[in-house]
């Protein structure tokens, strides 16, 4: 599991750190995070590796590629969680592969691993309001009402990932890609 975001308290609760929040929740409160070669943090629980790149979003592939090579993980064995402005806030989509959709962290991972066949959980944080720059929007914080919707989606995201781990990605996609909020 790799959650995408930016390191530091300045970015902690921004839209761009949606992946960090979900993966941290999956790892659990008791997770012991360790440094991996200065590229990111990792923890292990119940036989699953959880990773948080600390290289900033646009270079997430450096951590993901080095960590997966070190642990001999194939790209298909990695599930990446990240924010997606093309999905409405509260919606999420599991996919086995695909393009980056313009998300720079996922773009970096695809380039570093040399394939787009990487499972992912896209977490809706959009749309970008008219007149806003997309980068400013994703680096902004949720309003209290938006954070409530995000937290509900994040809980569903945790459930979806657990289902993928226990029953397979297809079962999780069938269950969680349907019936999302309007």
N, C-alpha and C positions, 0 to 999 in steps of 0.2 A: 504494500500500500504506500503510495506516495501522495502526499497532500501538497498542493502548490500554494505559495504565498510569498510574502516578503518578511525578512527577519526584523525584529526590533519592535519596541512598544508603539512607535509612531504608526505602524501598519496593523497592529494586533487585531482590531475589530473592523477593518475595512472590508469592502466587498471582495477585493482581490485576495483576501486571506481565507476565503470560504473553504478551500481545500485543507488548509492547516487546521481549521476548527473541526472539520469532520474527522480527519485522520487522528488528531489528538484525542478526540472523544472515543474513537474506536480503540486506541491504544490503552485508554483508561487512566484514571487519576493516579494510579499507583505505578504508572510506566516510569522506567528509569531511562532517561534519554542520554545517549552517549554521542560524542563527536565522531564523525567519520571523515578523516583526512582534511578537516577544515572546510569541507564542502557542505555538510549538513548534519542533522541529528537523526539518530535512529533508536528504536526501541524494539523489543521482541516480546510478544505475549501470545500464548497458545500456539506457538509454532509459526506465527505470522510476523514478518518484518514490517515495521512502520517507519516511514522516512519523511523528513521535512527538510528540503533543500534550503540552505542558508546562503545561497549564491545570488539571491534576488531572482525574481520571477523569470526574467528574460534569459537566464542561464541555468534553469532548472535541470537541463539535460546533463550538465557536468556531474552533478551528484548522482542522478538516476543511472547514468551509464556506468560510472565507476563502481557504484554500490552493486548494481546488477552483475557486472563482470566479476567482482570480488566474491559474490555469493553464488555465482553461476546460475543466475536467474534468466530465463528466456523472456523477451518482451511480452509474450502472451501470459506470463506468470505475474506481471505487474498490473496493478489497477491504480490509475491516476485519478485523483479527485481535484477538480478545479472550478473556478467561477466562470460563468458564461453569460455575457450580456445579450446574446441572441435568444435566450430563454427568459421568460417572465419570472420575476421573483416568486419563488415558491415551487417552480417546476424543476424537475430534474430528469435526466436521461442517462441510462446505462447503455453503453455501446461496446462491442468487441474490438472496433477499429474505426478508422476514419481520418478525416483531415483535422487540422488544429482548429479550424473554424475561426482563425485569426487570433486565437489565444496564444500569446507569446511564450508562455511557459510550456504549453503542450507542443508548440512548434519547436522549441529547443529540445525537448525530449525526443520527438520524432526524428529530428536531425541527428542527435547524438546516438540514438539506438539504430538508426538506419532503416526504420520501418514505421508504418502507420498502423500496424497490427498490434496495437497496445490497448487493452481494455481501459475504459474511462468512465467516470461518473461526472457528468456535467451538471453543475449546480446553478440554477437560474438566479441571476441578480439583476436582470434588465427589466425594462429597456432603458437605454440612455435617454434622458430627457432632451427635448429639442433645445438646441443652443448650447449643449454641454459637450465638452471634449471627452471622448471615451476614457482616456487615461485619467483625467481628473475625477470622472465618475467612479471608476473602479477603485481609485485610491481614497475615495471618500467613505465615510462611515454611514451605516444604516441609521435611519430615524428609529425611534423607539417602536413604532408600529411596524416598520420594515424588519427590524431585528426579531420581532415576535414571529413574523412569517418565515424569516430565514431559519430561526431555531426549530420551528416545526418541520421545515424541509430537511434540515440537518439531521433531525431524529429519524426521519424516513430514510435519509441517505445512509445512516448507520445501519438501520435494519436491512436495507437493500444490499449493502456490502456484506453483512453477516450472512444473508441468504446466499449471495454469490459464493462465499467461502464454503458454506455447508452443502448447498444443493447445486451449485454451478451458475455461471453467468446467465445462461439462457433462462433458467427458472426465475432468477432475480429480475431479468428484463421483463419477462411475462407478467410478473407480479407488480413491479414498481413503475414500469413505464406507462401503465394504464391508470386511469382514475386520479390523475394529479389535479390540484386545484385549478380552477378557471381563472 
